[in-house]
């Protein structure tokens, strides 16, 4: 179950960053900045945490 949730979260972040790149090409960088910030923040909190 944890694997399925991890895949779902990764797909949501990927969609946000992908949509942000498309909006960035049209002059609006906000979705890209927010999506990338959320991804990096989550990665730093859970991916790089000492166990």
Secondary structure, DSSP 4 states (H G I P E B T S, - for coil): -HHHHHHHHHHHHHHHHHHHHHHHHTT--HHHHHHHHHHHHHIIIIIS---
